[in-house]
Amino acid sequence: MSNLINEILLRLAKLVAAGVIGAILYLIAVGPLGIVSSFELAGICWISGSVALLLVESSPF
């Protein structure tokens, strides 16, 4: 049971980390780059954060 809880917490932590990376990307896009803010942009930034997290997690280096 403890392993299941740890696995759930690990997956939730990855979601939060992807959200933080996505929020940073969103703020950069809206602020300095001047892109119009939208829900679509937020979704794309969140997906980009998730992909970045996966690339760092499974890096061959």
N, C-alpha and C positions, 0 to 999 in steps of 0.2 A: 504494500500500500504506500509506503514511503517513497518508493521509486516512481510510482505513478504521480504523486503530488510534486515531486521534484521535476519530472518531465513536463507537467502542466505549467509549473512556474517558469521553467526555462523557455517554453514556447511563448508564454505571455511576456517575458522579458524581451524576447526577440521582436515581438509586435511593438512593444513600447520603444525599443531602440530604433526600429524602422520608422516609427512615428516621429521621433525626435530628429532623425536625419531628414525625413521628409519635411518637417516644419522648418528646419534650417534652410533647405533648398527652396521652400516656398517663400520665406522671408527674403532670401537673396534675389529670387526672381521678381518679386513684387517691388522690393525696395530699389536697389541699385540698377537693376536691369529694366525696370519700368514696365513690366508685363502686366496687363490688366488682370486683377485677381478674379478667379472664378472657381467653382466647385471642380471643374474638369482639371484645372491647374493643380489644385490641392490633391486630387486623386493621382495625377501623374507624378507629382513630387513624392507621394507616399509609396507608389510603386517603385520609383527610382531609389528611394531609401531602402526598400526591401531588397532590391537587386544588389545594391551596394553592400548591404549586410551579408547577403549570400556569397558575394564575391570575396569578401574579406574572410568569411567563415571557412570557405572551402578553397582557399588559396594554396597552390602547390608549394609556395615558398616557406 
